[in-house]
């Protein structure tokens, strides 16, 4: 079994109103050194099987088909093998 850690963020050219709101709130709280905030999504997905290449291919497909919008978002993921309990 594998654990996929998926990170989805907006592409650098896409406006990020949520990031701007967070940046403003951080400035209000006294964190004036913050220059930029980009908000995104983090997902953990357990994938059954023992073939790393197959698991990686499946997670790639998941991201391309559902988890990320390729027009405005980019993604990356890490896979780690986990032992079944």
DATA-V848035 format. One record per run of one state. SS is the DSSP state (a for helix, b for strand, c for the rest). FROM is the first residue (numbers start at 1). TO is the last residue. If there is no record, write none. Layout:
ss: (SS	SS)
from: (FROM	FROM)
to: (TO	TO)
This chain:
ss: (c	b	c	a	c	b	c	a	c	b	c)
from: (1	2	11	17	29	40	48	52	68	73	82)
to: (1	10	16	28	39	47	51	67	72	81	85)
